[in-house]
Amino acid sequence: MTLYLKLGGRPAFQEAVKTLENKLYQDSAFRPSQEGRILRHSDELCEFLVFLFGGAPFYDGMPIGAVLQPLRLDDNRYDRFVDHVVNALGGNRSSVRNEAQMRVVMEHIRPHVVNVPELRADPASRDPIGVPA
C-alpha cells in the first residue's frame, strides 16, 4: 500500500493543503505574498504531493521549485515547511513509521526547492521538480 493511501488518499491531501496554508500563515517564518496568500498555487502543491507520495503515476503541473519559490525556502525554513506538511498530512493519527517515510520522501525535493532562484512557471519546458527538460 502506498503512503498516499495510508494517509487517506486525495481527500486527505486536499484537506492537508488547506491546513498547511493556515499553519504557514500563522508561522512567523513565512510571510504572505502581496495578495495575502502564503501558497499562491495550493492546487499545484496538492497535485505534486499526491504524485510524490504515490497517488499518481505522473505530474505535469508547474515545477515544484516554482510552486514553492514564493516561500523563499532556505534550509531552516524548509525544515519548518516539512514539519508543517507532515503535521498537516499525519497529525496525531499518523504512525511513527509513516511520519519517517513522509520526511524521507520530502527530503528528495530539498535540492530543488531550497535557495532556488526565481523560476518561470512554464511547465512545458521543465520536469516536475524544475530541472530544464
Secondary structure, 3 states (H helix, E strand, C coil): CCHHHHCCHHHHHHHHHHHHHHHHHHCCCCCCCCCCCCCCCHHHHHHHHHHHCCCCCCCCCCCHHHHHHHHCCCHHHHHHHHHHHHHHHHHHHCCHHHHHHHHHHHHCCHHHHCCCCCCCCCHHHECCCCCEC
